[in-house]
Amino acid sequence: MTADIDVLKEGIEGLIRAGYYKNREALMDEAFRTMIEVKPFIRLEMAVELYKSEKISMSRAAEIAGISIEGFKSFLESRGIKRIVHAPPRERLEKGVDAILG
């Protein structure tokens, strides 16, 4: 296994030396983008993890996953993942109440 890793590392460095990629980061970026195109379930899993860690909103997660918001909600429910609901800021809530009461 170590030999395989060494060959992979050398292959990466060879592609960079040959000018196919500017650096390791550029190669890894393309490799990742290709992976999520070829394996859409990984894109969905990534969106779920970003959503669960509250790094992105539900609408952004659905967009990344390539599905509707309702589809994303259904997927979360099928996995037993609770949706994150943020209460509106008190100030906005008070303005809304004031607007309704006039």
Residue pairs with C-beta under 8 A, 6 or more apart in sequence:
12 24
12 27
15 21
15 27
16 22
16 23
16 24
16 27
20 27
21 27
21 30
35 42
36 42
36 43
36 46
40 66
43 64
43 65
43 66
44 65
44 66
44 67
44 75
46 64
47 56
47 61
47 62
47 64
47 65
47 72
48 61
48 65
48 75
48 76
48 79
48 81
50 56
50 60
50 61
50 64
51 57
51 58
51 61
51 76
51 84
52 81
52 84
54 84
56 64
58 69
58 72
58 73
58 83
58 84
59 69
61 72
62 68
62 69
62 71
62 72
65 71
65 72
65 75
67 75
73 83
76 82
76 83
87 93
88 96
